[in-house]
């Protein structure tokens, strides 16, 4: 299995990467909550080890009409 690069929290553009738990806390302050389906989808993506692009495709498929 290929070794994955570990993120340090910084991006190449001078910003920072906020983890899922921290993002949930920030969102809660603003009154934004994840729906159970969204939480389940994120957990499944993490368990499968999906890449960010694959995870985005999964989200798009779930909201696609028709």
C-alpha positions as CSV (number, residue, x, y, z in Angstrom):
1,X,0.0,0.0,0.0
2,X,1.5,3.4,-1.0
3,X,2.5,5.7,1.9
4,X,0.2,8.7,2.1
5,X,1.5,12.2,2.6
6,X,0.5,13.5,6.0
7,X,-0.9,17.0,6.1
8,X,0.7,19.5,8.4
9,X,-2.3,21.9,8.5
10,X,-0.8,24.4,6.1
11,X,-1.5,24.7,2.5
12,X,0.9,25.8,-0.2
13,X,-1.1,29.1,-0.6
14,X,-0.5,30.4,2.9
15,X,-3.8,29.1,4.4
16,X,-4.5,26.4,6.9
17,X,-6.4,23.1,6.6
18,X,-9.1,22.7,9.2
19,X,-9.9,19.1,10.2
20,X,-13.4,17.6,10.3
21,X,-13.9,17.9,14.1
22,X,-12.7,21.5,14.2
23,X,-14.9,22.4,11.2
24,X,-17.9,20.9,12.9
25,X,-17.2,23.0,16.1
26,X,-16.9,26.2,14.1
27,X,-20.0,25.4,12.1
28,X,-22.0,24.6,15.3
29,X,-21.2,28.2,16.6
30,X,-22.8,29.5,13.4
31,X,-25.8,27.2,13.7
32,X,-24.8,24.8,10.9
33,X,-25.2,21.1,11.6
34,X,-24.5,18.1,9.4
35,X,-27.5,15.9,8.6
36,X,-27.2,12.2,9.5
37,X,-26.9,11.2,5.9
38,X,-24.0,13.6,5.4
39,X,-22.2,12.3,8.5
40,X,-22.8,8.7,7.3
41,X,-21.4,9.5,3.9
42,X,-18.3,11.1,5.4
43,X,-17.7,8.1,7.7
44,X,-18.0,5.7,4.8
45,X,-15.7,7.7,2.6
46,X,-13.1,7.8,5.4
47,X,-13.5,4.0,6.0
48,X,-13.0,3.3,2.3
49,X,-10.0,5.7,2.1
50,X,-11.4,7.7,-0.8
51,X,-9.3,10.4,-2.3
52,X,-10.7,14.0,-2.1
53,X,-11.7,13.8,-5.8
54,X,-13.5,10.4,-5.3
55,X,-15.3,11.9,-2.2
56,X,-16.4,14.9,-4.2
57,X,-17.8,12.6,-6.9
58,X,-19.7,10.6,-4.2
59,X,-21.3,13.9,-2.9
60,X,-22.2,15.0,-6.4
61,X,-23.8,11.6,-7.2
62,X,-26.0,11.9,-4.1
63,X,-27.4,15.3,-5.1
64,X,-27.7,14.6,-8.8
65,X,-31.2,14.9,-10.1
66,X,-32.7,12.1,-12.2
